[in-house]
Amino acid sequence: MLLDAGIRNISWNVGESATLPTNLTEQNQDYIQWLYEENKLIAELCIDKPIYHDCNDSRFSQSLELNNKTGSLTIKNIRKIHSGPYKLQIPEGPHKVCQRYHVTVYDSLPSPIITNDSPQRSSSLDSISNCSFLCSVLNVTDVTLSWYKGNSLLSSISVSDLNIRLSLPLEVEYQDNNTYSCVVNNPITNKTTQLNIKELCNIDNRLQYLGFIAVVVPLFAVVVIAFRCKKFPCQKGK
């Protein structure tokens, strides 16, 4: 009778070399089986001789490798199509066991991109002293995008099963000296981009614009008043 060791959940990123272990230091069984989706025999080790089966399923073609000593199964250059249930069976010998694995494969994460999302033409003092940013990642699945202030979480947004553009806004004061970062993560890894407020905010350009408005508008008013007085001479006492 086989001893059922239960299910082990294992995760990898796309492109990694993934090994499903037998937990044996050396193979002292005459026969070891590896199955996919419970009933598809994909590899077997028979008296130190590895045998591979495609089961009319090209996903495993040229991607499997059995360790002759331990019987561990390696999936080279793992892809999302390799996700799913696997089963190790040792039906004979001193270690009769049935070990199940559930493999999840995640896309490699891109680094988040932070862009300036502030109004380019605004005379509002608040919009001049504050800066708006947008953190984005493209074509992602099963991830969370978050803004952090130091180690404190400010906001986050998640997506489960759609390859989309994911974006998250943030507004800070230009004089803010705190450290901000945008992080994208899945259950096994993350990528971080630090925010450089002064580099992205373009505060000098917007201050120059506000100064231009402050000079030009009063000057224009003076010109209009002078023109009106020249065209319509002011009466005495008025």
C-alpha positions in Angstrom: 0.0 0.0 0.0 1.3 3.4 -1.0 1.7 6.0 1.8 0.0 9.3 0.7 2.2 12.2 1.8 -0.4 14.8 0.9 0.0 17.9 -1.4 2.9 20.3 -1.5 2.4 23.7 -3.2 5.4 25.0 -5.0 5.8 28.2 -7.1 8.3 29.4 -9.7 8.8 32.3 -12.1 8.8 31.8 -15.8 12.1 30.7 -17.2 13.5 29.1 -14.0 14.7 25.6 -13.7 12.2 23.9 -11.4 12.9 20.7 -9.4 10.3 18.5 -7.8 12.2 16.5 -5.1 11.7 12.9 -3.9 13.4 13.7 -0.6 15.6 10.7 -1.2 19.4 11.0 -0.7 19.9 8.3 -3.3 17.6 6.2 -5.4 17.3 2.7 -3.9 14.0 1.8 -5.6 13.7 -0.2 -8.7 10.9 2.0 -10.1 9.8 5.6 -9.7 7.0 7.3 -11.6 6.2 10.9 -12.3 2.6 11.8 -13.4 1.0 15.0 -14.6 -2.7 15.7 -13.9 -3.0 12.4 -11.9 -3.0 10.0 -14.9 -0.4 11.2 -17.5 2.8 9.4 -17.1 5.5 11.9 -18.1 8.7 10.3 -16.7 9.9 7.1 -15.0 13.1 5.8 -13.5 13.6 2.1 -14.0 16.8 0.7 -12.5 18.7 4.0 -13.0 17.4 4.4 -16.5 15.3 7.5 -17.2 12.4 7.2 -19.6 10.4 10.2 -20.8 6.9 10.2 -22.2 5.2 13.1 -24.1 1.7 11.6 -23.7 0.7 13.4 -26.9 1.4 16.6 -25.0 4.2 18.8 -26.5 4.5 21.0 -23.3 7.0 18.6 -21.9 9.0 17.9 -25.0 12.8 18.3 -24.3 12.1 20.0 -21.0 12.2 17.1 -18.4 15.3 15.7 -16.7 15.4 13.0 -14.1 18.1 12.7 -11.5 19.5 9.1 -11.7 20.5 9.1 -8.0 17.5 10.6 -6.2 14.7 10.4 -8.8 13.9 14.1 -8.6 12.2 15.6 -11.6 13.5 18.9 -13.1 11.5 21.0 -15.5 13.9 23.2 -17.5 12.9 26.7 -18.6 9.5 26.3 -16.9 6.5 28.1 -18.4 3.0 28.9 -17.4 1.7 25.9 -19.3 3.6 23.7 -16.9 1.4 24.8 -14.0 -0.9 22.1 -12.5 -0.9 19.0 -10.4 2.0 16.5 -10.4 2.3 13.2 -8.6 5.4 11.1 -7.6 4.7 7.4 -7.1 7.2 4.9 -5.7 5.2 1.7 -5.8 7.9 -0.7 -4.8 10.9 -1.0 -2.4 11.4 0.3 1.2 9.9 3.7 0.5 6.5 3.1 -1.0 5.0 6.6 -1.2 2.6 8.8 -3.2 3.6 12.5 -3.1 1.4 15.1 -4.8 2.6 18.6 -5.9 0.7 21.6 -7.1 2.9 23.8 -9.3 2.1 27.5 -10.0 4.2 29.4 -12.5 4.2 33.2 -12.4 5.3 35.7 -15.1 8.6 37.4 -14.6 7.8 40.9 -13.2 8.7 44.1 -14.9 10.0 47.1 -12.9 7.3 49.7 -12.1 7.5 52.9 -14.2 6.8 56.2 -12.4 5.7 59.2 -14.4 4.8 62.8 -13.7 1.0 63.2 -13.7 0.8 66.9 -12.5 -1.1 69.5 -14.5 1.3 71.2 -16.9 -0.6 74.6 -17.0 -2.1 75.6 -13.7 -2.0 78.9 -11.8 -3.2 77.2 -8.6 -0.7 77.6 -5.7 -1.6 74.1 -4.5 -0.9 72.5 -7.8 2.5 74.3 -7.9 3.6 73.1 -4.4 2.2 69.6 -4.9 3.2 67.0 -7.4 1.1 64.1 -8.8 2.7 60.9 -9.9 1.5 57.7 -11.6 3.1 54.3 -11.1 2.4 51.7 -13.8 3.2 48.2 -14.9 2.2 46.6 -18.2 0.9 43.2 -19.2 0.8 41.7 -15.7 -1.2 38.9 -14.1 -1.7 37.9 -10.5 0.1 40.9 -9.0 -0.3 43.7 -6.5 0.9 47.3 -7.2 1.6 49.4 -4.1 2.9 52.8 -3.0 5.1 52.9 0.2 6.2 55.8 2.3 9.3 54.4 3.9 8.1 51.0 5.1 4.5 52.1 5.5 1.9 51.0 2.9 0.0 54.0 1.5 -2.2 52.4 -1.2 -2.4 49.3 -3.3 -4.3 47.7 -6.2 -4.4 44.1 -7.4 -5.3 42.2 -10.5 -5.8 38.4 -10.7 -6.3 37.1 -14.2 -6.1 39.9 -16.8 -3.1 41.0 -18.8 -3.6 44.8 -18.5 -1.9 48.1 -17.7 -2.1 48.6 -13.9 -1.7 52.1 -12.5 -1.7 53.8 -9.1 -1.6 57.5 -8.4 0.2 59.4 -5.6 0.3 63.1 -4.7 3.1 64.6 -2.5 4.4 68.0 -1.6 7.5 69.1 -3.5 9.3 69.9 -0.3 8.6 66.4 1.1 11.8 64.7 2.2 10.3 61.3 2.9 11.3 58.2 0.8 8.6 56.9 -1.5 8.7 53.7 -3.6 6.4 51.8 -5.9 6.4 48.0 -5.6 4.9 45.3 -7.8 4.8 41.8 -6.4 3.4 38.4 -6.8 3.4 35.7 -4.2 7.1 34.8 -4.7 8.9 37.9 -5.9 8.8 41.7 -6.2 10.3 44.6 -8.1 10.7 48.1 -6.7 11.2 51.6 -8.2 12.2 54.5 -6.0 10.5 57.9 -6.5 12.8 60.9 -7.1 10.4 63.8 -6.4 12.6 66.7 -7.4 13.7 65.0 -10.7 10.2 64.2 -11.9 8.2 67.0 -10.5 9.6 69.8 -12.8 8.8 72.3 -10.1 11.2 75.0 -11.5 9.4 75.1 -14.8 6.0 75.4 -13.2 7.2 78.2 -10.8 8.6 80.0 -13.8 5.2 79.7 -15.5 3.5 81.0 -12.4 6.0 83.9 -12.3 5.2 84.6 -15.9 1.5 84.8 -15.2 2.1 87.1 -12.2 4.1 89.6 -14.3 2.1 89.4 -17.6 -1.4 89.7 -16.3 -0.9 92.9 -14.3 1.2 94.4 -17.2 -1.7 93.6 -19.6 -4.1 95.3 -17.2 -2.0 98.4 -17.1 -1.8 98.5 -20.9 -5.6 98.1 -21.2 -6.2 100.9 -18.7 -3.7 103.2 -20.5 -5.4 102.5 -23.9 -8.8 103.3 -22.5 -7.7 106.5 -20.9 -6.0 107.6 -24.2 -9.0 106.8 -26.3 -11.6 108.1 -23.8 -9.8 111.0 -21.9 -10.7 110.9 -18.3 -12.9 113.9 -17.2 -11.8 116.2 -14.5 -12.8 114.8 -11.1 -13.3 111.3 -12.4 
